[in-house]
Amino acid sequence: MTSLASLRAAPTHARDIVSAAPEFSVLPELARRRLTSAAVLQRWRRRERFALKDALLVVGSGRLRERRGTDDRELTLTYAGPGDLVGEASFLGGTPTLDFVGVESGEGARVLASVVRDVMRSAPDLAIAFAARIERRRQNVEERLHALLTRTVEHRVLSFIAEAAVREGIPTPEGVRLAVRYTHLEIARYVGSTRETVTLVLGELRRKGLVAIQQRWLIVPDVGRLEATLDAGG
């Protein structure tokens, strides 16, 4: 786990990360200044774990995944990349300790929940924005739970790849390449399966021409065809 010693006092850079978050762009100048002045820089390495409690983290670079479970049995709840916010639920009554793992090395700006609550009292639009984010996450969890109960592993893996292609895809001559080299275990932890099963599924998807793998990079040759396959039931 990351200790408080890993939090770096780099106020200028942390302020820049907070200022760039779209949710804060609508805030009055005084409220935005209150947030940015309280920001503290946090860095993480790939595969490093750290906890977040009673605080908001704005991701500036790199990627994180939120996890639940134990070391040998865990589920990935969500991924977060540059510009994303995590921990906002604690400001609306929930106070869970969130467990994160670095997918890529990166850094973000951490702001204490008490500071954000003070700002929300004078800027209710921020509370509305957080509530909208939480609702989107709730809907995503419901959709994933429905998929776990009703969809095949192949369909869930395809959904993961399609969402990642939209979220972070990089156009290349061969197709859309995912920006992260996801391991088979990382995909399995998101779709609720095992590494061995995901390996078999990816092999089948390659044979069907729905995905390609080059130097461990996942590439979608034809996003439209992949989405059509999903719409047809996988």
C-alpha positions as CSV (number, residue, x, y, z in Angstrom):
1,M,0.0,0.0,0.0
2,T,1.1,3.6,-0.6
3,S,1.8,5.5,2.5
4,L,1.4,9.2,3.1
5,A,5.1,9.6,2.4
6,S,4.3,9.0,-1.3
7,L,2.3,12.3,-1.4
8,R,4.5,15.0,-2.8
9,A,4.1,18.6,-2.0
10,A,4.2,19.9,-5.5
11,P,1.4,22.5,-5.3
12,T,1.8,24.2,-8.7
13,H,1.5,21.0,-10.7
14,A,-1.3,19.6,-8.5
15,R,-3.2,22.8,-9.1
16,D,-2.9,22.5,-12.8
17,I,-4.3,18.9,-12.7
18,V,-7.3,20.1,-10.6
19,S,-7.9,23.2,-12.8
20,A,-8.0,21.0,-15.9
21,A,-10.9,18.8,-14.6
22,P,-14.1,19.6,-16.6
23,E,-16.3,19.4,-13.4
24,F,-14.5,22.3,-11.9
25,S,-14.6,24.6,-14.9
26,V,-18.1,25.9,-14.0
27,L,-17.0,26.9,-10.4
28,P,-16.7,30.5,-9.4
29,E,-13.1,31.7,-9.3
30,L,-13.0,31.8,-5.5
31,A,-14.3,28.3,-5.1
32,R,-11.9,26.9,-7.8
33,R,-9.0,28.6,-6.0
34,R,-10.0,27.0,-2.8
35,L,-9.9,23.6,-4.4
36,T,-6.6,24.1,-6.2
37,S,-4.8,25.6,-3.2
38,A,-5.6,22.4,-1.2
39,A,-4.4,20.0,-3.9
40,V,-1.5,17.6,-3.1
41,L,0.3,15.7,-5.7
42,Q,0.3,11.9,-5.5
43,R,2.4,9.6,-7.7
44,W,2.1,5.8,-8.3
45,R,4.0,3.1,-10.2
46,R,2.6,0.4,-12.3
47,R,1.1,-2.4,-10.2
48,E,1.5,-0.3,-7.0
49,R,-1.5,-0.4,-4.7
50,F,-2.8,2.5,-2.6
51,A,-6.0,3.4,-0.7
52,L,-8.2,6.5,-1.0
53,K,-10.5,7.5,1.9
54,D,-12.3,10.8,2.5
55,A,-10.6,12.4,-0.5
56,L,-11.0,13.1,-4.2
57,L,-8.3,12.1,-6.7
58,V,-8.1,13.8,-10.1
59,V,-6.0,11.7,-12.4
60,G,-3.4,13.8,-14.3
61,S,-1.5,11.0,-16.1
62,G,-1.3,7.3,-16.2
63,R,-4.2,4.9,-15.4
64,L,-5.6,3.3,-12.4
65,R,-8.0,0.5,-11.7
66,E,-10.3,0.2,-8.7
67,R,-10.4,-3.2,-7.2
68,R,-12.3,-5.3,-4.7
69,G,-11.5,-8.6,-3.1
70,T,-8.3,-10.4,-2.0
71,D,-5.0,-10.9,-3.8
72,D,-6.1,-14.3,-5.1
73,R,-9.7,-13.4,-5.8
74,E,-10.4,-9.9,-7.0
75,L,-12.7,-8.0,-9.3
76,T,-11.9,-4.7,-11.1
77,L,-14.7,-2.3,-10.7
78,T,-13.6,0.5,-13.0
79,Y,-10.6,2.1,-14.8
80,A,-9.6,5.7,-14.5
81,G,-7.4,7.7,-16.8
82,P,-6.3,11.3,-17.4
83,G,-9.0,13.8,-16.4
84,D,-11.1,11.3,-14.5
85,L,-12.2,11.8,-10.9
86,V,-12.4,9.0,-8.3
87,G,-13.6,9.2,-4.7
88,E,-16.5,11.6,-5.3
89,A,-19.0,9.3,-3.6
90,S,-17.6,10.1,-0.2
91,F,-18.8,13.7,-0.5
92,L,-22.5,12.6,-0.8
93,G,-22.6,10.4,2.3
94,G,-20.5,7.3,1.4
95,T,-17.2,6.9,3.2
96,P,-15.7,3.7,1.8
97,T,-11.9,3.1,1.6
98,L,-11.2,2.7,-2.1
99,D,-8.5,0.3,-3.2
100,F,-6.5,1.2,-6.4
101,V,-3.8,-0.3,-8.5
102,G,-1.6,1.5,-11.0
103,V,-2.2,0.1,-14.5
104,E,0.4,2.6,-15.7
105,S,2.7,4.8,-13.7
106,G,1.2,8.2,-13.3
107,E,0.2,11.0,-10.9
108,G,-2.8,12.9,-9.8
109,A,-4.0,15.6,-7.4
110,R,-5.6,14.6,-4.1
111,V,-8.1,17.0,-2.3
112,L,-9.5,16.2,1.1
113,A,-13.2,15.6,1.3
114,S,-13.7,18.3,3.9
115,V,-12.4,20.9,1.5
116,V,-14.6,19.7,-1.3
117,R,-17.7,19.7,1.0
118,D,-16.9,23.3,1.9
119,V,-16.8,24.2,-1.8
120,M,-20.0,22.4,-2.6
121,R,-21.9,24.5,0.0
122,S,-21.3,27.6,-2.0
123,A,-21.4,25.8,-5.4
124,P,-24.3,23.4,-5.6
125,D,-23.6,22.8,-9.3
126,L,-20.6,20.7,-8.2
127,A,-22.8,18.5,-6.1
128,I,-25.1,18.0,-9.0
129,A,-22.1,17.1,-11.3
130,F,-20.9,14.5,-8.7
131,A,-24.4,13.0,-8.4
132,A,-24.6,12.6,-12.2
133,R,-21.2,10.8,-12.2
134,I,-22.3,8.5,-9.4
135,E,-25.5,7.7,-11.3
136,R,-23.5,6.8,-14.4
137,R,-21.3,4.5,-12.4
138,R,-24.4,2.9,-10.8
139,Q,-25.8,2.2,-14.3
140,N,-22.5,0.8,-15.4
141,V,-22.4,-1.6,-12.4
142,E,-25.9,-2.7,-13.2
143,E,-25.1,-3.4,-16.8
144,R,-22.0,-5.4,-15.8
145,L,-24.0,-7.4,-13.3
146,H,-26.6,-8.2,-15.9
147,A,-23.8,-9.2,-18.3
148,L,-22.3,-11.5,-15.7
149,L,-25.6,-13.2,-15.2
150,T,-26.8,-13.4,-18.9
151,R,-23.8,-13.1,-21.2
152,T,-21.0,-15.4,-22.3
153,V,-17.4,-14.7,-21.4
154,E,-16.7,-14.0,-25.1
155,H,-19.4,-11.3,-25.1
156,R,-18.0,-9.8,-21.9
157,V,-14.5,-9.7,-23.3
158,L,-15.7,-8.1,-26.5
159,S,-17.6,-5.5,-24.5
160,F,-14.4,-4.7,-22.5
161,I,-12.4,-4.3,-25.7
162,A,-15.1,-2.2,-27.4
163,E,-15.3,0.1,-24.3
164,A,-11.5,0.4,-24.1
165,A,-11.3,1.2,-27.8
166,V,-13.7,4.1,-27.4
167,R,-12.2,5.3,-24.2
168,E,-8.5,5.2,-25.1
169,G,-8.1,3.8,-28.6
170,I,-5.3,5.0,-30.8
171,P,-5.8,4.9,-34.6
172,T,-3.1,2.9,-36.5
173,P,-2.9,1.6,-40.0
174,E,-3.8,-1.9,-38.6
175,G,-6.9,-0.6,-36.7
176,V,-7.6,0.9,-33.3
177,R,-5.0,0.0,-30.8
178,L,-5.8,0.0,-27.1
179,A,-3.5,2.5,-25.2
180,V,-2.8,0.0,-22.4
181,R,-1.2,-3.4,-22.7
182,Y,-3.9,-5.2,-20.7
183,T,-2.8,-8.6,-19.4
184,H,-5.2,-11.6,-19.7
185,L,-5.4,-11.5,-15.9
186,E,-6.4,-7.9,-15.9
187,I,-9.2,-8.5,-18.4
188,A,-10.3,-11.6,-16.5
189,R,-10.6,-9.5,-13.3
190,Y,-12.8,-7.0,-15.1
191,V,-15.1,-9.5,-16.9
192,G,-15.4,-11.9,-13.9
193,S,-13.6,-14.9,-15.4
194,T,-10.2,-16.6,-15.2
195,R,-7.0,-15.9,-17.0
196,E,-7.0,-19.2,-18.8
197,T,-10.6,-18.7,-20.1
198,V,-9.7,-15.2,-21.3
199,T,-6.7,-16.5,-23.2
200,L,-8.9,-19.1,-25.0
201,V,-11.5,-16.4,-25.8
202,L,-8.9,-14.0,-27.2
203,G,-7.5,-16.8,-29.4
204,E,-11.0,-17.4,-30.8
205,L,-11.6,-13.7,-31.4
206,R,-8.3,-13.6,-33.3
207,R,-9.4,-16.5,-35.5
208,K,-12.6,-14.7,-36.2
209,G,-10.6,-11.5,-37.2
210,L,-12.3,-9.4,-34.5
211,V,-9.1,-8.6,-32.7
212,A,-5.4,-8.7,-33.5
213,I,-2.5,-8.9,-31.1
214,Q,0.9,-7.3,-31.9
215,Q,3.7,-7.4,-29.3
216,R,1.0,-7.8,-26.6
217,W,-1.0,-4.8,-27.9
218,L,-4.7,-5.5,-28.5
219,I,-5.8,-4.0,-31.8
220,V,-9.4,-3.8,-33.2
221,P,-9.1,-4.0,-37.0
222,D,-12.8,-3.0,-37.6
223,V,-14.6,-1.3,-34.6
224,G,-17.8,-1.3,-36.6
225,R,-17.7,-5.0,-37.1
226,L,-16.9,-5.6,-33.4
227,E,-19.8,-3.4,-32.3
228,A,-22.2,-5.2,-34.8
229,T,-21.1,-8.5,-33.3
230,L,-21.9,-7.3,-29.8
231,D,-25.3,-6.0,-31.0
232,A,-26.1,-9.4,-32.5
233,G,-25.5,-11.0,-29.1
234,G,-21.8,-11.7,-29.2
